[in-house]
Amino acid sequence: MSTCTCAMRTESDSIGTKNLPADVYYGVQSLRAVENFPITGTRMITPMIHSLALLKKACAIANKEANVLEAKVADAIVAACDDICAGKFLDQFIVDPIQGSAGTSMNMNANEVIANVAIEKLGGKLGDYSIVHPNDHVNQGQSTNDIVPTAGKMTVIALLQPLLESLGRLEKAFSAKAEEFDGVIKMGRTQMQDAVPVRLGQEFAAYASAVRRSIKRIDAVQAEMYAVNMGGTAIGTGINADLTYFNRVTKVLAELSGVPFYQAEDMVDGTQHIDCFAAVSGALKQCGLALSKISNDLRLMSSGPRTGFGEINLPSRQNGSSIMPGKVNPVIPEVVTQVAYRIVGNDMTISMAVEAGQLELNAFEPVVFDALFQSITTLTGAVNTFITNCVEGITANEQRCLDLLNASVGTITAVCPYIGYAQAASLAKEALKTGVPVRTLLVERGVLTPEEMENILNAHNMTKPGVPGKN
């Protein structure tokens, strides 16, 4: 459909009158928002538009049940919302996602588009709001202050589903690698220094555990999205909301969406406070930080490949340099870490916006949603490429792991229960100074017999609980 034509129509609001193309479905308030908020150069994301449409459909049904909205008008609104949910008229949602007035512009953009689509279905001309009015009909019994936070919660839930699915796949990928690498013994490190032996499989099992923990956190905070303040209208008191509508709208929304939405226990609180979004952002940040730490580990273990650790190989995805032939960089772990940084920045924005609410309303929900939606979608993308282009293709350099293990003095820890810390430390220093392996020194100095040394310094036993050589 065209958004530019020679024919024009005139619409008015409390500010004055304005001309706009005759064939567009948005109205004067949407156009003013475009002029006032040229902020990001983008528009509302499609899931938010779908959430607004489904929510407006629930409102129309509840108002029809309450007999405060004429059946034919309600049915036309419902049909218009169905069209939008089916992907039609998306180009008519023109407002920037970051805007003033707590999201009034995005609410009115939805009201105007739905009203004009409904008008057309009833045989009227676009802009003839005597047939279906954006405020009096589409927005009946509602306020931006209950519509926008509820639509935001709906969108968060919609965006979290693919993220949780992807994280589940990542956990399985790490678990599969943990099983594959269970027999690979390597040197563990603390503070970037040699520590004690560990199985490579144990490290990957730990990564799987961290992902499972993130899934639990995200799933838990998602439940906070189910409490909505629909019917609370301006400040949670429910002014101008018919009682039947008030008691039905959230139930209708739950029926339509299949999500267990329920009316907030304290509707004023539900309108004043948006700390639930900070909780979601916090869980996303924790997940991003965990994945970035894991990515750092993978970059270290694959470093070199000849002059670094070289314990694992990451899949080669693209050339790593425009000047150094054959160089391949760990680009996938790098991008995961960059996404984590973005999520941390978004979390700070969300935290400040959540704190900035005053009295009965938080006016800064638009930037909260813009940042939160970006965090969810970018994290989902990062997890997907991490699985497909990195984790599933990791291989182990088993001999390299063994060589580094045998060259380390960290295994001396295992003999501490037998000879004491001081003597063990002295032997470790001698091994580092002379380059003579710990195993050789233990036998040459008569500290252990060859048989005792082989029994105590069994690397696999050192990766399990107990005293090596005894348990």
KAZI-V127371 format. One record per residue. N is the residue number from 1. RES is the residue in one small letter. SS is DSSP state (alpha for helix, beta for strand, coil for the rest). PHI is phi in degrees with one decimal (* if undefined). PSI is psi as a letter, one per 20 degrees, with the letter a starting at -180 (none if undefined). Layout:
n res ss phi psi
N RES SS PHI PSI
N RES SS PHI PSI
This chain:
n res ss phi psi
1 m coil * q
2 s coil -84.4 q
3 t coil -114.3 j
4 c coil -143.3 p
5 t coil -151.9 q
6 c coil -69.7 h
7 a coil -73.6 p
8 m beta -127.0 q
9 r beta -130.3 q
10 t beta -112.9 p
11 e beta -125.9 q
12 s beta -131.4 q
13 d coil -140.1 a
14 s coil -67.9 i
15 i coil -83.8 h
16 g coil 153.5 b
17 t beta -107.9 q
18 k beta -155.4 q
19 n beta -91.0 q
20 l beta -147.4 q
21 p beta -53.7 q
22 a coil -68.5 h
23 d coil -102.6 j
24 v coil -88.2 q
25 y coil -97.0 i
26 y coil -80.3 r
27 g coil -128.7 a
28 v alpha -64.0 h
29 q alpha -71.2 h
30 s alpha -65.1 g
31 l alpha -65.0 g
32 r alpha -61.9 h
33 a alpha -63.8 h
34 v alpha -62.0 g
35 e alpha -70.6 h
36 n alpha -82.2 h
37 f coil -127.0 m
38 p coil -82.9 m
39 i coil -95.8 f
40 t coil -98.9 i
41 g coil 78.6 j
42 t coil -122.1 r
43 r coil -123.9 r
44 m coil -55.5 q
45 i coil -71.9 q
46 t alpha -57.5 g
47 p alpha -59.6 h
48 m alpha -69.0 g
49 i alpha -62.1 g
50 h alpha -61.8 h
51 s alpha -63.4 g
52 l alpha -60.3 g
53 a alpha -65.8 g
54 l alpha -64.9 h
55 l alpha -66.4 g
56 k alpha -63.8 h
57 k alpha -63.8 g
58 a alpha -61.2 h
59 c alpha -64.5 g
60 a alpha -63.4 g
61 i alpha -64.3 g
62 a alpha -65.3 h
63 n alpha -68.3 h
64 k alpha -67.1 g
65 e alpha -62.1 h
66 a coil -82.5 i
67 n coil 61.5 k
68 v coil -107.7 i
69 l coil -131.8 p
70 e coil -55.7 p
71 a alpha -56.3 g
72 k alpha -66.9 h
73 v alpha -69.6 g
74 a alpha -60.4 g
75 d alpha -64.8 h
76 a alpha -67.3 h
77 i alpha -64.4 g
78 v alpha -59.7 g
79 a alpha -64.3 h
80 a alpha -63.8 g
81 c alpha -63.4 h
82 d alpha -61.9 g
83 d alpha -60.4 g
84 i alpha -66.5 g
85 c alpha -63.4 h
86 a coil -83.2 i
87 g coil 103.3 j
88 k coil -88.7 q
89 f coil 66.2 j
90 l alpha -63.4 h
91 d alpha -71.0 i
92 q alpha -88.6 i
93 f coil -92.3 n
94 i coil -107.9 i
95 v coil -81.4 q
96 d coil -70.1 q
97 p coil -66.7 h
98 i coil -100.3 p
99 q coil -156.3 r
100 g coil -81.6 r
101 s alpha 69.4 k
102 a alpha 59.8 j
103 g alpha 98.6 j
104 t alpha -56.3 h
105 s alpha -65.0 g
106 m alpha -71.0 h
107 n alpha -64.2 g
108 m alpha -70.5 h
109 n alpha -58.4 g
110 a alpha -65.0 g
111 n alpha -59.4 g
112 e alpha -69.0 g
113 v alpha -64.2 g
114 i alpha -62.6 g
115 a alpha -61.1 g
116 n alpha -70.1 h
117 v alpha -64.7 g
118 a alpha -65.1 g
119 i alpha -56.6 g
120 e alpha -61.8 h
121 k alpha -65.3 h
122 l coil -89.3 j
123 g coil 88.9 j
124 g coil -91.8 r
125 k coil -95.3 q
126 l coil -56.0 p
127 g coil 92.1 i
128 d coil -86.4 n
129 y coil -78.8 j
130 s coil -70.8 i
131 i coil -88.4 g
132 v coil -137.7 p
133 h coil -102.3 p
134 p alpha -56.8 g
135 n alpha -88.7 g
136 d alpha -71.1 h
137 h alpha -111.7 f
138 v alpha -64.5 h
139 n coil -100.0 j
140 q coil -61.8 p
141 g coil 72.5 j
142 q coil -127.9 r
143 s coil -144.0 q
144 t alpha -51.9 h
145 n alpha -78.0 i
146 d alpha -111.6 h
147 i alpha -68.3 g
148 v alpha -66.4 g
149 p alpha -64.0 h
150 t alpha -68.2 g
151 a alpha -62.4 h
152 g alpha -63.0 g
153 k alpha -65.5 g
154 m alpha -60.6 g
155 t alpha -69.0 g
156 v alpha -57.6 g
157 i alpha -60.7 g
158 a alpha -62.8 g
159 l alpha -75.7 h
160 l alpha -71.9 h
161 q alpha -60.9 g
162 p alpha -64.9 h
163 l alpha -64.5 g
164 l alpha -62.7 h
165 e alpha -63.6 g
166 s alpha -66.5 g
167 l alpha -63.4 h
168 g alpha -62.3 h
169 r alpha -66.7 h
170 l alpha -65.7 g
171 e alpha -60.0 g
172 k alpha -66.7 h
173 a alpha -65.1 g
174 f alpha -66.4 h
175 s alpha -63.9 h
176 a alpha -64.3 g
177 k alpha -67.7 h
178 a alpha -59.9 g
179 e alpha -68.9 g
180 e alpha -63.1 h
181 f coil -98.6 j
182 d coil -63.9 h
183 g coil -91.1 j
184 v coil -91.2 o
185 i beta -94.6 p
186 k beta -143.0 r
187 m beta -88.5 p
188 g beta -80.1 q
189 r beta -135.9 q
190 t beta -129.2 q
191 q coil 52.6 k
192 m coil 65.2 j
193 q beta -117.9 q
194 d beta -56.7 p
195 a beta -120.0 d
196 v beta -134.2 r
197 p beta -62.3 q
198 v beta -148.9 q
199 r beta -84.0 p
200 l alpha -56.4 h
201 g alpha -63.5 h
202 q alpha -65.8 h
203 e alpha -64.0 g
204 f alpha -71.9 h
205 a alpha -64.8 h
206 a alpha -64.7 h
207 y alpha -63.9 g
208 a alpha -61.8 h
209 s alpha -63.7 g
210 a alpha -62.7 h
211 v alpha -68.2 g
212 r alpha -59.5 h
213 r alpha -64.3 h
214 s alpha -64.6 g
215 i alpha -60.3 g
216 k alpha -62.5 g
217 r alpha -62.6 g
218 i alpha -64.9 g
219 d alpha -62.5 h
220 a alpha -67.6 g
221 v alpha -73.7 h
222 q alpha -59.0 h
223 a alpha -62.3 h
224 e alpha -68.9 i
225 m alpha -77.5 i
226 y alpha -76.0 h
227 a beta -83.6 o
228 v beta -125.4 q
229 n coil -105.7 k
230 m coil -62.4 p
231 g coil 98.4 i
232 g coil -75.3 i
233 t coil 50.6 c
234 a coil -65.3 g
235 i coil -132.4 j
236 g coil 100.4 i
237 t coil -82.9 i
238 g coil 83.0 j
239 i coil -58.8 p
240 n coil 71.3 j
241 a coil -102.0 o
242 d coil -55.8 q
243 l alpha -61.3 h
244 t alpha -63.2 g
245 y alpha -58.7 g
246 f alpha -54.1 g
247 n alpha -82.3 i
248 r alpha -107.5 h
249 v alpha -60.9 g
250 t alpha -69.7 h
251 k alpha -65.8 g
252 v alpha -62.7 g
253 l alpha -60.6 g
254 a alpha -62.9 g
255 e alpha -64.5 g
256 l alpha -69.6 h
257 s alpha -90.0 h
258 g coil 76.7 j
259 v coil -105.6 p
260 p coil -77.3 l
261 f coil -66.6 q
262 y beta -143.4 q
263 q beta -71.3 p
264 a coil -56.1 q
265 e coil -62.9 h
266 d coil -119.3 o
267 m alpha -69.8 h
268 v alpha -68.0 g
269 d alpha -59.4 g
270 g alpha -63.6 h
271 t alpha -94.8 h
272 q alpha -70.3 g
273 h coil -112.9 p
274 i coil -126.0 k
275 d alpha -64.0 i
276 c alpha -60.1 h
277 f alpha -72.0 h
278 a alpha -66.0 h
279 a alpha -64.3 g
280 v alpha -62.6 g
281 s alpha -60.3 h
282 g alpha -62.1 g
283 a alpha -66.0 h
284 l alpha -65.1 g
285 k alpha -62.9 g
286 q alpha -59.9 g
287 c alpha -65.4 g
288 g alpha -60.5 g
289 l alpha -65.0 g
290 a alpha -62.9 g
291 l alpha -68.0 h
292 s alpha -68.6 g
293 k alpha -60.2 g
294 i alpha -61.4 g
295 s alpha -61.9 h
296 n alpha -61.8 g
297 d alpha -60.3 g
298 l alpha -64.0 h
299 r alpha -64.2 g
300 l alpha -66.9 g
301 m alpha -64.9 h
302 s coil -96.5 j
303 s coil -64.0 q
304 g coil 122.7 d
305 p coil -79.3 i
306 r coil -97.7 h
307 t coil -108.8 j
308 g coil -115.2 b
309 f coil -67.8 g
310 g coil 60.9 k
311 e coil -81.8 h
312 i beta -132.3 r
313 n beta -116.1 p
314 l coil -92.6 q
315 p coil -57.5 p
316 s coil -80.1 o
317 r coil -106.3 h
318 q coil -168.6 r
319 n coil -59.4 q
320 g coil -97.9 i
321 s coil -153.7 q
322 s coil -89.9 i
323 i coil -126.4 h
324 m coil -103.2 o
325 p coil -62.4 p
326 g coil 81.6 i
327 k coil -75.8 p
328 v coil -124.7 p
329 n coil -102.1 q
330 p coil -79.7 m
331 v alpha -67.1 h
332 i alpha -72.2 g
333 p alpha -57.9 h
334 e alpha -62.4 g
335 v alpha -72.8 h
336 v alpha -61.7 g
337 t alpha -64.7 h
338 q alpha -64.3 h
339 v alpha -63.7 h
340 a alpha -60.8 g
341 y alpha -61.8 g
342 r alpha -63.3 g
343 i alpha -65.0 h
344 v alpha -61.9 g
345 g alpha -63.9 g
346 n alpha -62.5 h
347 d alpha -63.6 h
348 m alpha -65.4 g
349 t alpha -59.3 g
350 i alpha -63.2 g
351 s alpha -60.4 g
352 m alpha -66.0 h
353 a alpha -68.2 h
354 v alpha -63.3 g
355 e alpha -69.8 h
356 a coil -80.6 i
357 g coil -61.1 q
358 q beta -129.9 p
359 l coil 53.5 d
360 e coil -87.4 j
361 l beta -156.7 q
362 n coil -106.0 o
363 a coil -83.5 i
364 f coil -108.7 k
365 e alpha -59.9 h
366 p alpha -55.8 g
367 v alpha -72.7 h
368 v alpha -60.4 g
369 f alpha -66.5 g
370 d alpha -58.7 g
371 a alpha -69.4 g
372 l alpha -67.7 g
373 f alpha -61.3 g
374 q alpha -64.3 g
375 s alpha -59.1 g
376 i alpha -66.0 g
377 t alpha -69.7 h
378 t alpha -71.0 h
379 l alpha -65.1 g
380 t alpha -60.1 g
381 g alpha -62.7 g
382 a alpha -64.5 g
383 v alpha -63.9 g
384 n alpha -62.4 g
385 t alpha -71.8 h
386 f alpha -60.3 g
387 i alpha -64.6 g
388 t alpha -71.7 g
389 n alpha -102.0 j
390 c coil -140.1 f
391 v alpha -58.3 g
392 e alpha -64.0 h
393 g alpha -103.7 j
394 i coil -69.8 p
395 t beta -124.3 q
396 a beta -105.3 q
397 n coil -97.1 n
398 e alpha -62.5 g
399 q alpha -66.4 h
400 r alpha -61.6 g
401 c alpha -59.7 g
402 l alpha -68.2 g
403 d alpha -61.3 g
404 l alpha -66.1 h
405 l alpha -62.8 g
406 n alpha -68.9 h
407 a alpha -82.1 i
408 s coil -86.9 q
409 v coil -95.6 j
410 g alpha -62.9 h
411 t alpha -67.6 i
412 i alpha -59.5 h
413 t alpha -56.0 h
414 a alpha -65.9 h
415 v alpha -94.1 i
416 c alpha -53.6 g
417 p alpha -62.9 i
418 y alpha -97.4 h
419 i alpha -119.4 i
420 g coil 90.5 q
421 y alpha -65.2 g
422 a alpha -63.1 g
423 q alpha -68.2 h
424 a alpha -63.2 g
425 a alpha -63.7 h
426 s alpha -63.7 g
427 l alpha -65.9 h
428 a alpha -62.5 g
429 k alpha -63.3 g
430 e alpha -64.9 g
431 a alpha -63.0 g
432 l alpha -65.6 h
433 k alpha -74.6 g
434 t alpha -95.2 h
435 g coil 82.4 j
436 v coil -77.6 p
437 p coil -58.7 q
438 v alpha -55.3 g
439 r alpha -59.6 g
440 t alpha -65.8 g
441 l alpha -61.3 g
442 l alpha -59.6 h
443 v alpha -80.5 g
444 e alpha -61.4 h
445 r coil -82.2 i
446 g coil 73.0 j
447 v coil -72.0 g
448 l coil -135.6 q
449 t coil -77.7 q
450 p alpha -54.6 h
451 e alpha -67.7 g
452 e alpha -63.0 g
453 m alpha -62.2 g
454 e alpha -65.1 h
455 n alpha -71.6 g
456 i alpha -74.2 h
457 l coil -93.7 k
458 n coil -68.9 o
459 a coil -61.2 h
460 h coil -65.0 g
461 n alpha -64.7 h
462 m alpha -72.7 i
463 t alpha -98.0 j
464 k coil -124.4 q
465 p coil -61.7 q
466 g coil 118.2 r
467 v coil -94.7 o
468 p coil -54.1 p
469 g coil 90.9 i
470 k coil -116.2 g
471 n coil -104.1 none
